[in-house]
C-alpha cells in the first residue's frame, strides 16, 4: 500500500528514494488516511462472500430446482439465478455445492487458476461405480501426474498432428452415412438419433485404425460384435446417469433405486463393449497411421491404451452425436442461413460454433480450484467447485448481439475496428474449455462435424417434418432435444 511504501522509503520522515519528492506533512496525513481507507476496503473485499440463495438444511435449494423442472431444466434454473444474483454466485443443489460463473472474463480467469494438474467434477454415480468394481478408467478420470503423463502423449496424437490424419476417415464415414440417408430422400430420416450415435462411434473407430486401414477393412470392422449396439449402450449410460444427478449415489444404491441398477448394467455393457472393441481393432490397425498404432509406438502399455481409448469412445459417441442433432435442427429451422452455408464453405465453422453457443452439449464446465482465489471480487476458498455457465454466457446480449438469432456469419464478419461483428466476448462460448484440460477431442469433433455438414448440404436441403413443433433443450448430463427430431432430406437436383 502507498502508506507502507512511504514508511519504508522514509522511515524517519527525512529521506526519499531517488527522484521522489518530500510530501508536506498535511499531504502525508491525507495520503496515509486515503491508504488506510483503501486497506480497509481491500480487507473487506478479501472476506467478501458470493451471494447465495436461501435453501433448506441438507438439501439446499434442490426443492426450488424440482419446482422449475428438476435436473432436466438446470440450465434455465441457473440462468434465472444469475439474473437474480449476478454473474458469480454460490448455491448448493443436491450433493453439489458450487460457485456458478457466467462472466466471460472471470471464466477465462478460472482456467488461469486451475493449477498444473486441473481437476474437474465427475458424476457421483460414475465415481462410485469405479470404486465399487475397481475400474481404472481413461483421461477423464485421471488426476495428478498420471493424468499429465498420458495427456501429453494424447496431445501430440489428437491435437498437435491431428489435422491431416483425421480428415480422410471423417470424410469416408460421413460419405457412407449420406449415401445411406439418400435412399430415404423426401422421407423422414429413419432413426436419426441412433444413426448419429453410430456415425460418431464409427468416426472414432476409423481414426483409431487409420484412414487407409479403415477403407480396406470397413466391412469387417462394422461386423465386429463390440461395435454393434455400443452406441445404444453409451446413450443409455448418459440417460441413467442424469436420473441420479440430484441424489448421492451411495444413497441411490443403498435404497436399491431402480435407476441405479439400470445405470450399473448400462456401464457394465458399455465399458466391456468399448474395451473389447479396442482389442478387436488392434489387428486391423497394425502397420497403419491410426491412433492405436501411434499410442503403442509412443510407449503406452496395451492395458493403458485400452482404458484410455475405451473412455474416448464412450465420451465422443454421445457429445458429437448430440451436437450434430442441434446443427441439423438449426439448419432446418433457418433455411436462409442453410442456403448461405451451402454456397460458402467458410460459413460451415460458424454453423458449428452457433450450434454450440445456443445449445452447448455441456452447458456447465467444471473446475476444482486448488487454492484460495478471487472471482469478480468474491473470495473462493481453495478446493471449491466452480461451474462455468455456458448456457447463460452464450445467450447474453452483452456477449452476443441479438443472442437468440442463429447467425453463423457472426463468427467471421469483422467490424470497422477489426473485431467480430456479432461477437463481443468470444470466451463467453467455449464449449471445449480452455487450458491444459480442455477437450482432447476438439479437433476431431470439428473435422467430423464440418465434413458431415458439407456433404449433406452439397446434395440436399434439410427440412423439418413438423416445422410448427418447437424443440426445447433438456439435460441428460448433456443437452438433448426434448423429443426426437424429425427431419427429411430433399435433393438439390
N, C-alpha and C positions, 0 to 999 in steps of 0.2 A: 504494500500500500504506500501511497505518497508520503504519509507522515512517517512511516518506518524508513523509507528511503532518505528523507531529510534527517532523521535522527542518526542514521548510520553515516551519512555524509558529513554531518556537523555534530558530533557528539557533544561538543562544548558550546555550540552555537556560534563559533568564530572561524570555522574553516569551510571551504567549499571545494567541490570537485572542479577540475579544470573547466573553465568556460561557464561555470554556474554562478548565478547572481545570488547575493545575500538578500533574503526577503526581509522587509520591515517586520518588526515584532507583531504588529496588528495583523499583517498579512499571514505571518506564520501561524498565528492563532486561528485565522479564518481557514487556512489550508488544513490545519490539524482538525478543526471542527468538521470540515467537509469530509476529510478522510475517515473520521470516526463514524460519520453517517453512512459512508459507503461500506465500511467494515461491518456495521450493524446490519445493513441491508444484505450484504453477502452472507453473513451468519444466518440471517432469516431465510435466505434462498437455499442454503445448504440443507436445512431441515424442512424445506417446503415439500409437502406430500401431494401427489397427484390426486385430483378429485376422484371420488368413487361413489357409485350409487349405494343406497342403503339396502342391505339384504338381511336374511334370516340366519341364525346360527346354524352351522354345519352345512346347510345347502346354499348359502349365499343368495344370489339372485336367480337361481335356477327356476323358481316358480314364475318369475317375470318372463323368462325366455319361453317357458311352456305356454304361457298365455298368448305369446306372439308367434306361435307356430313351431316351438321346440327347436331341436338342433338343425332341422331342415331349413330354418329361416335365420340361422345365427348371423349370417352376413348382414341381413337387414336390421336385425336387433342391434348389432354393434354399430351399424350406420346411424341409427337413432340415438344411441348413447353418445357417439361423437358429436352429433348435433346439439345434444344437451350439455355435455361436459367438456367438449373441446377436443383438440387433435391428439392429446395424450391423457389417458385416464386409466384407472385400475378397477378391476372387477373380478370377483370370484364366481365362476359358473361351474356348478357341479364340482368335480375334483380338481378343477384347474383355477389357479389364482394367477392372473397375468396383468401386465400393462399393455394396453392397446394403443398403437401409434398409427396416425393417418397423415401426418405432415411429411411431405417428401424429403425435406432436408433432414429431419430427425430420423427418417427411415434409413437414409444413407449413413447417418451417424451410427446407427445400431451396428451396421456391418463394420464400421471402423473400430468399434468397441468389442467385437466378438472374440478377440484373442487369437493365439496361434492355433488352438485346437477348437474351432467353433462347435458349439453343441446346439442341437435343435430338439424340439419336442416330438416324441413319437406317441402314437395312440397307446393308451394304457393297456388295452387288450393285447396288442402285439408284444409289448414288453413282457407281460405275464406269460403269454404262450411260450416265448423263448426261454424264460426262466424255468417254467414247469418241465419242459421237454429238452432242455439243454441244447437248444438250437444256436449254432453260430451262423450269423447272417452276414449280409454284404455291407457295402459302404454306408447305407442309410443308418445302420445300427451300430456302426463302429464309432469310437471316440479316441481321443488322445493320439499317441504315437502310432498305434496300429492304423487308425484312420489316415493319418498324414502319410504314412508309408505307401499304402495302397492308392490313396488319392493321387499322389504324384505320378504313379505309374499310369493310372487311368487317364490323367490329364493329357499325357503325351499321346495316348491312343485315341481318345474320344474328343479332344479339344484342339490340341496344337497341330496335329497332322491329319485332321479328320475330313476336310472338305472334299478332296478328290476321291478318296476311298469310299465315301458314303454315297456319293451321287448315283453311281451305277446300280447298286442293289435297291436303293429307294425308287429309282426310276422304273426298274423292272417290276417290282411288286405293285407299284401304282398302275402300270400298264395292264397287269393281269386283272386288277380289280376293275378298272374302267372297261376292259373287254367283257368281263362278266356282267357288269351292270348294263352295258349296251344292249344285251339280249332282252332287257326289260324296258327299252325305250318307250316313252309315253305312258308307262305304267308306274305304280308306286314301287320304289326301290325295296326289294324284299329284305326283311331282317336287317335293317340299316345298322342298328346299334351293334348287333353281333358281327356283322360284316366288317365294321370298322375296328372292333376289338381284334378280329382275326388279322386284318390288314396290318395293324400296329404291331402285333406279335411277329408276323412274318417279316416285317421290315427289320426288326432287331435280329431275327434269325438269319436273314440274308446278310446282314453286316457282320454277324458272328463268324460265318464261314467264308465270307468274301464274295464279291460280285461275280467273278468268273466261276467259282465253285458252285455258287447257288444256281447260276444259269445252267450249269452242267447237270446238277443233281436235284433241281427243284421238285420234280415229280416224286422222287424217292423221299426227299425231306418232308414234303407235305403229307406223306403217308405215315410218318413216324407216330407211334402211339402217344408219345409225350406231347406232340403238337395238337393233336385232335382233342378238343374240349378244354384246352388250357385257358383260352381267352375267357370262357364262361366261368371257370374256376376263379380267375383273377377278379372278374366282375363281382362274383359272389362274396369274395373276401372283403371288398370295399363296402358292399351293401350291408353285410352283417356288422362290420366294424362301426359303421355310422349309428347303428341301433344301440351300441354300447357306449357311446361317447359321453353321455351325461351321468353314467353310473360307474363307480370304481369297479374295475374288472374283477377284483377278488370278491367283491360282494355279489356280482352277477354270477360268478362261478359257485360261490357258497350257497346261494339260494336256487341254484340249478336253473337259471333263466334259460328258456329255450334258445334265445338269441346267442348265448354263449356256446351252447352245444353246436349250433349251426356254424358259428364262427370257427370253432375248433376243427370241425370237419372240413370247412372250406380251406382253411390254412393247411391242414394235412395234405389235402389233394393238390393244392396249388404249389406248395413248396416241394413236395415229392415230384409232381409233374414237371416243374421247371428244372429241378436238379437232374432228373432222368433225361430230360431233353438235352441239356448241355452235354452229358456223356454220350448221348446218341449222335450228337452233331460232330464230335471230335473226328471220326473217320472221314467225314465229308470236308472238314476244314484243312486237313493236312496238305501242306505244300501251297496253300493259298495265302492271301493277304488280309484275311479277316481278323476280327478282334481276338478270337480264341488263339490263333497262332501267335499273334503279337503279344498277348499276355503271357503265354508259356515261354516265348522267346525272351521276354523281359525278366524271367526268373520267378514268376508267380507259380507257386505249387498248385498241382491239379485240384486239391481239395479247396484251396482258396479261390481258384478260378471258378469252380462250380458254384460256391456260395455267392460270390460277387456277381456273376452273370445271372444266376437264378433270380436274385433280387432286382437286377436291371430289367429282366423280363417281366417280373411282377409289377414294377413301377411304370415302365414305359407302356405296357399294354393298356393301362387304364387312362393315363393322362393324355397321351396323343389321340386316342380314340375319342375321348370326350371333347377335346379341343376341336377336332375335326367336325364333330357334330355341330358345334356352335358356329364354325366357319361356314358350313353349308347352310345352316339356318339363316345367318345374316346375309349371305349372298342371295338366297332365295327371297328373303324379305325385302331386299333392296336391289331390284333388277337394274336400275340405272348404274349403281356402283358396280354391279356384276358385269355389265357391258363394258364399262371403263377398264375393269381389271382384265377382261378377256382381250381387249385391244392393246393393253400396255402391261407387259410383264413386270415392269418396275413397281407396279402397284401391288403385286402379289404379297410382298413382305408387309406392306401396310394393311392388307386384308387380315393377315395373321395377327399383327400387333393390335388391330382394333378388336378382333375377337377376344384376344387375351385381356385387353383392357376392360371391355364391357362384361365379359364372362370369364374371369380368371379361374382356371381349373383348380387352383389352390388359392382361395380368397384370403387366406391368412398364411404368411410366412412366419416362422418361429425362430427365435434365438434365446439362449440362456446366457445372460451377460455374466462374465466371470468376476468382475469387480464392481464396486460401487461406482455409479455413473450419473450423469446429469442429462436429461432429455427435456427440452422445452422449459428449462429452469427447475424441473422437478428432480428430486433425488430418487434414484433407482438403486435399491440395495444389491450388493453382489449376490449372484445366484438366482436373480429374478428372471422369470419367464417374460419375454416380450413378444407380442403378436403384432405383425405389420398388417394393417387393414387395407389390403389392395382393392377390395370392392369399393370402399369409401373413397380412397385417394384416386382411384381410376375414374370415378364418376363425379368428381368435384369440378365445378365450373372454374374454380381458381386455378386448377391444374390443366384442364382441357376445355377450351371454349366450346360451347354447345355440346356438353358432355354426353348427352343421350343419343347424339347422331352417330351413325355408322359412316365414317368418313375416312377411308383408307389413305387418301391423299394428305391427311393432316400430318403424316409421318414423313412426307417427302417435300412438301411445298414450303419454300422459305419466305420469310417476311423481309421487309426492307433492311433490317439490321442483321440479317444472316441467320436468324433463329427459325425454328419451325413454326409455320403459320398457325397450326392448330394444336400446338403443344407448348404449354407454359413451363411445365416441370416434367421432363421425360422420366425422372426417377420416381414419379408417382405411379408408374406402371412398370413393375419389374417382376414379371411372372416367373422368371428363372432365378431370382435373387441376385445378390452381388457377393463379392468377396470370395474367400478361399473355399467356402462350402456352397457355392452356387450350384445350380443343377448340372450334373455331369453330362446329362443327355441333351443339353440345349442345342448344340449344333445338329445332332441327329434329328431332333424334333423339327427344327427349322427347315432342314432339307426335305424330310419326308412329307411335311405338310405342304410346302410350296410345290413339290413335284406332283402330288395328287391334285391339288387345285388347278395347276396349269394344264394338266392333261384333261381334266374334266371340262374346264372352260374352253379348251381348244375344240372340243367336239359337241358340247351340249350346253343348253341353258338349264339352270337348276331352278325348279319351281316347287312351291308348296302345294300339296294336295288339298289342304284345308287352309287357305290363306286367311280366313277370318278367325281362325283359332289362335289365340295368343299363347305363347310358350313362356313359362316362368322358370326361374333358376332356383333349384333347391340343392341342398348339400347332402351328399352321401360320402362324407370325407372329402370328396371332390365335387365340383359344381356340375350338375347334370340337369337336363331338361326335366320338367315335372311330369311330362308324359311323352311317349315315344314320338319322335319326329316322323312326319310322313312327307317324303319328297319324291319327285319324279324328274327324270332327265329327258329333255326334248332336244333331238338332234338339230344342229345349226344348219345343216344342208339338207 
